[in-house]
Each structure stands twice: as C-alpha cells, then as structure tokens.
Amino acid sequence: MAVGRIGSGPEAELFDRYNERLRPKLNVIEIADGKGSPIEIKRREADAILAAIPDGAFAVALDLGPTAPRSEVLASRLSMWMETGKPLAFIIGGAEGLEARVLKRANHVLSLGPLTWPHMLVRVMLAEQLYRGRAIASGHPYHRSGRPE
C-alpha cells in the first residue's frame, strides 16, 4: 500500500514493467494523501494504512534508515517472509513519513538507505528489488552478484 496516486507517467510505466515480471503481481492499495498540519496528515494517513492492512498480514514498512540491506539479504528475508504463509503488506508513506503507530504495527522496517525518495519512485524501487530478490532466490542471472565492490 502506498500513500498517493501514481496516475500515469514514467514512474507508473516503470512500476508496471517490474510488476508484470513478479509472480504473484503486487496489488497496490493507494491511500489518499492526508490534509491539514503535518501531524494531522500523518494521523489520517496512519488511520487509513492501519485499516487497509489485511488481518494477519506480515507488514513491512519502508522508512528512512542509516543502512539498507544488500539485495542478497533482502532476497533471503523475502523468502523467509513468504514462507510464513501470511500475506505480505509493504507500506510506503507519504511526504510526511509514517506515523509511529504504523512503524509499531510493522513486523519489519525496511530502509532503502538514508536518502529521502519521492514515494512514487519508492514504488518502482521496491518493485525492482522484489523482482531482484525473487531472481536471486531462483538462481536467475538478472542479479549480477559477481560485480566488484
């Protein structure tokens, strides 16, 4: 689920490109942008996000952090999460970020690094990393693990 509407344009096209490759495909639930002060926006968005998380889902909140896992680590975590048999719910916040209640509900907080990214690009980056993770898990050559660091 993601705050905001992606509409049409290059971000939507890139997201669709990776989503078409995923099995199963991502089902995106768009949460309306909150209105009001930053605190009110976060509260309203949190209410909508928490209501939209399926019962029993394994929730992964995307949030700023000093470190992001390597793709191989994310692939391993993704495989473990999928093996729980619970539906996975990835949560992308809006411009004000995620309220503490959402982070507390999350079973895992995933960082794409310390940089701030527009939430429409985060959708694309997450979809690509999920595809990459499944490729790593299946031994597909999409991920080039032998690249020098």
Residue frames as qw, qx, qy, qz and C-alpha x, y, z in Angstrom:
[[0.000, 0.891, 0.454, 0.000, 0.00, 0.00, 0.00],
 [0.451, 0.059, 0.044, 0.890, 1.19, 3.46, -0.76],
 [0.037, 0.747, 0.343, -0.568, 0.10, 6.97, 0.08],
 [0.144, 0.592, -0.290, -0.738, -0.77, 8.96, -3.03],
 [0.805, 0.477, 0.323, -0.138, -1.90, 8.14, -6.54],
 [0.530, -0.272, 0.528, 0.605, 0.70, 7.19, -9.11],
 [0.478, 0.714, 0.045, -0.510, -1.52, 8.08, -12.09],
 [0.858, 0.427, 0.165, 0.232, 0.16, 7.74, -15.46],
 [0.092, 0.934, -0.346, 0.014, 3.65, 8.73, -16.49],
 [0.513, 0.528, -0.664, 0.130, 7.18, 7.38, -16.39],
 [0.247, -0.349, 0.768, -0.476, 7.03, 6.24, -12.75],
 [0.797, 0.112, 0.352, -0.479, 3.84, 4.27, -13.40],
 [0.789, 0.493, -0.326, -0.166, 5.34, 2.73, -16.54],
 [0.259, 0.508, -0.775, 0.274, 8.48, 1.64, -14.69],
 [0.494, -0.183, 0.667, -0.527, 6.43, 0.21, -11.82],
 [0.862, 0.272, 0.114, -0.412, 4.27, -1.70, -14.29],
 [0.584, 0.559, -0.587, -0.042, 7.36, -3.08, -16.04],
 [0.067, 0.339, -0.866, 0.361, 8.60, -4.74, -12.84],
 [0.596, 0.002, 0.521, -0.611, 5.15, -5.67, -11.57],
 [0.819, 0.352, -0.222, -0.394, 4.49, -7.59, -14.81],
 [0.500, 0.427, -0.744, 0.124, 7.56, -9.72, -14.05],
 [0.233, -0.292, 0.734, -0.567, 6.54, -10.52, -10.47],
 [0.664, -0.201, -0.631, -0.348, 4.65, -13.69, -9.55],
 [0.157, 0.752, 0.635, 0.074, 2.35, -13.04, -7.89],
 [0.213, 0.572, 0.124, 0.782, 1.97, -9.45, -9.02],
 [0.127, -0.160, -0.492, 0.846, 1.74, -6.68, -6.48],
 [0.112, -0.732, -0.619, -0.264, -1.77, -5.50, -5.69],
 [0.237, 0.128, -0.223, 0.937, -1.38, -1.81, -4.90],
 [0.206, -0.788, -0.575, 0.071, -3.75, -0.16, -2.47],
 [0.263, 0.412, -0.027, 0.872, -3.50, 3.59, -2.81],
 [0.313, -0.634, -0.545, 0.451, -4.13, 5.63, 0.32],
 [0.154, 0.892, 0.233, 0.356, -5.35, 9.20, -0.12],
 [0.378, 0.293, -0.313, 0.820, -2.92, 11.94, 0.86],
 [0.310, -0.635, -0.587, 0.396, -3.84, 13.39, 4.24],
 [0.103, 0.740, 0.168, 0.644, -4.84, 17.03, 4.62],
 [0.510, -0.848, -0.126, -0.066, -4.03, 19.52, 7.36],
 [0.204, -0.844, 0.493, -0.053, -0.97, 20.08, 9.52],
 [0.409, 0.442, -0.798, -0.011, 1.92, 17.61, 9.27],
 [0.210, -0.116, 0.864, -0.442, 0.77, 15.88, 12.47],
 [0.664, 0.303, 0.345, -0.590, -2.81, 15.67, 11.20],
 [0.632, 0.504, -0.474, -0.350, -1.65, 14.37, 7.82],
 [0.213, 0.326, -0.911, 0.137, 0.36, 11.58, 9.45],
 [0.396, 0.041, 0.730, -0.556, -2.54, 10.69, 11.75],
 [0.717, 0.401, 0.099, -0.562, -5.06, 10.49, 8.92],
 [0.576, 0.487, -0.623, -0.206, -2.73, 8.52, 6.68],
 [0.004, -0.259, 0.917, -0.303, -1.89, 6.15, 9.56],
 [0.596, 0.153, 0.523, -0.589, -5.59, 5.54, 10.24],
 [0.759, 0.473, -0.153, -0.421, -6.13, 4.62, 6.58],
 [0.389, 0.492, -0.778, 0.003, -2.99, 2.47, 6.37],
 [0.203, -0.180, 0.869, -0.415, -3.75, 0.53, 9.53],
 [0.691, 0.266, 0.375, -0.558, -7.30, -0.09, 8.36],
 [0.704, 0.544, -0.311, -0.334, -6.03, -1.37, 5.00],
 [0.057, 0.457, -0.886, 0.058, -3.50, -3.91, 6.34],
 [0.756, -0.112, -0.535, -0.360, -5.07, -7.36, 5.91],
 [0.749, -0.536, 0.264, -0.286, -5.70, -9.28, 9.12],
 [0.910, -0.226, 0.312, 0.153, -2.72, -11.45, 9.97],
 [0.660, 0.710, -0.094, 0.225, -0.50, -9.89, 7.31],
 [0.703, -0.302, 0.020, 0.643, 3.25, -9.65, 7.68],
 [0.184, 0.971, 0.150, 0.027, 3.71, -5.89, 7.38],
 [0.670, -0.063, 0.091, 0.734, 6.92, -4.33, 6.09],
 [0.042, 0.964, 0.182, -0.190, 7.12, -0.55, 6.49],
 [0.643, 0.388, 0.040, 0.659, 9.53, 1.39, 4.31],
 [0.306, -0.944, -0.095, 0.083, 11.19, 4.11, 6.32],
 [0.299, 0.826, -0.401, 0.260, 14.37, 6.15, 6.35],
 [0.869, -0.465, 0.102, 0.132, 17.32, 4.46, 7.95],
 [0.154, -0.814, 0.489, 0.274, 21.07, 4.72, 8.04],
 [0.149, -0.322, 0.885, 0.302, 21.59, 1.36, 6.37],
 [0.805, 0.262, -0.086, -0.525, 19.79, -0.60, 3.72],
 [0.792, -0.185, 0.577, 0.069, 20.29, -4.35, 3.32],
 [0.015, -0.354, 0.745, 0.566, 22.21, -5.72, 0.38],
 [0.672, 0.151, -0.330, -0.646, 19.97, -7.23, -2.28],
 [0.525, 0.090, -0.846, 0.017, 21.03, -10.74, -1.29],
 [0.016, -0.075, -0.745, 0.662, 19.97, -10.10, 2.32],
 [0.507, 0.182, 0.116, -0.834, 16.63, -8.71, 1.21],
 [0.633, 0.155, -0.635, -0.415, 16.15, -11.76, -1.03],
 [0.342, -0.001, -0.892, 0.296, 16.73, -14.04, 1.94],
 [0.190, 0.162, 0.541, -0.803, 14.34, -12.07, 4.14],
 [0.571, 0.186, -0.220, -0.769, 11.71, -12.02, 1.40],
 [0.563, 0.063, -0.805, -0.173, 11.93, -15.81, 1.10],
 [0.167, -0.104, -0.821, 0.536, 11.53, -16.17, 4.88],
 [0.343, 0.189, 0.268, -0.880, 8.57, -13.80, 4.94],
 [0.618, 0.154, -0.458, -0.620, 6.89, -15.67, 2.10],
 [0.445, 0.035, -0.892, 0.070, 7.42, -18.99, 3.89],
 [0.178, 0.034, 0.638, -0.749, 5.30, -17.76, 6.81],
 [0.029, 0.434, 0.869, 0.235, 2.23, -18.23, 4.60],
 [0.010, 0.724, 0.417, -0.550, 0.97, -14.83, 5.70],
 [0.445, 0.799, 0.266, 0.305, 0.08, -12.19, 3.13],
 [0.515, -0.157, -0.050, 0.841, 2.84, -9.61, 2.76],
 [0.076, 0.938, 0.330, 0.070, 1.93, -5.95, 3.07],
 [0.528, 0.036, -0.010, 0.849, 4.57, -3.40, 2.08],
 [0.089, -0.896, -0.399, 0.172, 3.81, 0.09, 3.34],
 [0.436, 0.227, 0.111, 0.864, 5.06, 3.28, 1.65],
 [0.122, -0.700, -0.445, 0.544, 4.23, 6.52, 3.42],
 [0.323, 0.874, 0.277, 0.233, 3.62, 9.95, 2.03],
 [0.347, 0.712, -0.178, 0.583, 5.57, 13.18, 2.17],
 [0.400, -0.728, 0.299, -0.470, 5.34, 13.42, 5.98],
 [0.182, 0.328, -0.904, 0.205, 6.51, 9.84, 6.52],
 [0.607, -0.322, -0.705, -0.179, 4.87, 7.14, 8.58],
 [0.486, -0.661, 0.188, -0.540, 3.36, 7.74, 11.98],
 [0.110, -0.435, 0.838, -0.309, 4.80, 5.77, 14.92],
 [0.751, 0.037, 0.477, -0.455, 1.66, 3.59, 15.14],
 [0.837, 0.483, -0.175, -0.191, 2.35, 2.24, 11.65],
 [0.346, 0.592, -0.699, 0.204, 6.00, 1.55, 12.45],
 [0.411, -0.297, 0.729, -0.460, 4.92, -0.20, 15.66],
 [0.857, 0.213, 0.257, -0.392, 2.44, -2.40, 13.73],
 [0.621, 0.604, -0.481, -0.136, 5.10, -3.35, 11.19],
 [0.966, -0.222, 0.090, 0.097, 6.74, -6.71, 11.58],
 [0.703, -0.075, 0.202, 0.678, 9.82, -5.31, 9.86],
 [0.136, 0.928, 0.005, -0.346, 11.07, -1.84, 8.91],
 [0.767, 0.226, 0.336, 0.497, 12.92, -1.77, 5.60],
 [0.057, -0.834, 0.118, 0.536, 15.19, 1.09, 4.62],
 [0.755, 0.574, 0.167, 0.270, 16.25, 1.87, 1.09],
 [0.583, 0.179, -0.139, 0.780, 19.00, 3.99, 2.65],
 [0.249, -0.517, -0.379, 0.726, 19.36, 7.36, 4.33],
 [0.006, 0.011, 0.341, 0.940, 18.30, 9.40, 1.30],
 [0.433, 0.436, 0.494, -0.615, 14.78, 10.76, 1.01],
 [0.120, 0.071, 0.791, 0.596, 12.99, 9.46, -2.10],
 [0.507, 0.030, -0.099, -0.856, 9.72, 10.60, -3.69],
 [0.620, -0.017, 0.700, -0.353, 7.10, 8.00, -2.79],
 [0.803, 0.504, 0.000, -0.317, 6.35, 7.35, -6.47],
 [0.445, 0.614, -0.651, 0.030, 9.98, 6.34, -7.05],
 [0.349, -0.341, 0.798, -0.354, 9.95, 4.21, -3.91],
 [0.847, 0.221, 0.306, -0.375, 7.19, 2.12, -5.52],
 [0.727, 0.601, -0.325, -0.068, 9.44, 1.48, -8.51],
 [0.126, 0.603, -0.741, 0.267, 12.50, 0.78, -6.39],
 [0.588, -0.188, 0.670, -0.413, 10.58, -1.64, -4.16],
 [0.884, 0.349, 0.129, -0.282, 9.06, -3.48, -7.14],
 [0.576, 0.642, -0.503, 0.056, 12.51, -3.81, -8.74],
 [0.091, -0.503, 0.784, -0.352, 14.06, -5.08, -5.51],
 [0.761, -0.009, 0.508, -0.404, 11.26, -7.61, -5.03],
 [0.850, 0.494, -0.121, -0.137, 11.81, -8.85, -8.58],
 [0.326, 0.657, -0.645, 0.215, 15.57, -8.94, -7.97],
 [0.436, -0.383, 0.699, -0.418, 15.03, -10.82, -4.72],
 [0.888, 0.171, 0.320, -0.282, 12.94, -13.48, -6.41],
 [0.700, 0.632, -0.332, 0.009, 15.55, -13.72, -9.19],
 [0.007, 0.608, -0.733, 0.304, 18.31, -14.23, -6.61],
 [0.655, -0.185, 0.610, -0.406, 16.27, -16.89, -4.79],
 [0.897, 0.328, 0.231, -0.185, 15.65, -18.81, -8.02],
 [0.650, -0.264, 0.492, 0.515, 19.21, -18.51, -9.35],
 [0.520, 0.780, 0.313, 0.152, 18.12, -16.36, -12.31],
 [0.637, 0.043, 0.050, 0.768, 21.01, -14.35, -13.80],
 [0.022, 0.898, 0.265, 0.351, 19.19, -10.98, -13.54],
 [0.437, -0.883, 0.171, 0.011, 21.23, -10.14, -10.43],
 [0.703, 0.510, -0.367, 0.333, 24.95, -9.96, -11.07],
 [0.703, -0.710, -0.008, 0.030, 26.41, -10.86, -7.71],
 [0.835, -0.052, 0.076, 0.542, 29.96, -11.05, -9.00],
 [0.253, 0.872, 0.041, 0.417, 30.27, -7.32, -9.59],
 [0.534, 0.067, -0.416, 0.733, 33.28, -5.74, -7.88],
 [0.308, -0.829, -0.434, 0.171, 32.55, -3.52, -4.92]]
